[in-house]
């Protein structure tokens, strides 16, 4: 697969030659690419499957010093 723009067929053929031991890594990479594609295609919304993680990701950026007192009202 030395083409600059590989076709689906060329990718499928390359996958067929991979040893079974690396298929889990390949599946993980495909999931990453799907996530990356879905995330970049979302204009203003969050990906549904990761909305909880994305909602709490910004907690560390708060100006409040102690959020532990308000954890129940912050977390869904």
C-alpha positions in Angstrom: 0.0 0.0 0.0 2.4 2.7 -1.2 -0.2 4.8 -3.0 -0.6 8.4 -1.8 -4.4 8.1 -1.6 -5.2 4.5 -0.8 -8.5 3.0 -1.9 -10.8 1.1 0.4 -9.8 -2.1 -1.5 -6.1 -1.4 -1.0 -6.7 -0.9 2.7 -8.8 -4.1 2.9 -6.0 -6.0 1.2 -3.4 -4.6 3.6 -5.6 -5.5 6.6 -6.0 -9.1 5.2 -2.2 -9.5 5.4 -1.9 -8.4 9.0 -1.2 -11.0 11.7 -4.1 -11.7 14.1 -2.1 -10.3 17.0 -2.4 -6.7 15.7 -6.1 -6.7 14.9 -7.0 -5.4 18.4 -4.6 -2.5 17.9 -6.1 -1.9 14.4 -9.7 -1.9 15.9 -8.6 0.6 18.6 -7.1 2.9 16.0 -10.3 2.7 13.8 -12.3 3.6 16.9 -10.0 6.6 17.5 -10.4 7.8 13.9 -14.2 7.5 14.2 -14.2 9.5 17.4 -11.9 12.1 15.9 -14.1 12.3 12.8 -17.3 12.6 14.8 -15.8 15.1 17.2 -14.6 17.4 14.4 -17.9 17.1 12.6 -19.9 18.3 15.6 -20.4 22.0 15.2 -21.6 23.0 18.7 -22.8 19.8 20.3 -20.9 17.2 22.2 -20.6 13.6 21.0 -23.5 11.8 22.7 -21.4 8.9 24.0 -18.8 11.1 25.7 -21.1 14.0 26.8 -20.5 13.2 30.5 -16.8 13.1 30.2 -16.8 16.3 28.1 -19.0 18.0 30.7 -16.6 17.3 33.5 -13.5 17.9 31.5 -13.6 21.7 32.1 -14.0 21.4 35.9 -10.3 22.1 36.5 -10.6 25.4 34.6 -12.9 26.9 37.2 -12.0 30.1 39.0 -13.4 28.6 42.2 -10.9 27.4 44.7 -12.9 24.6 46.3 -15.5 22.8 44.1 -15.9 19.9 46.5 -18.7 21.7 48.3 -20.7 22.0 45.1 -19.9 18.6 43.5 -23.5 17.4 43.6 -24.9 20.4 41.7 -22.0 20.4 39.2 -22.1 16.7 38.3 -25.2 15.4 36.5 
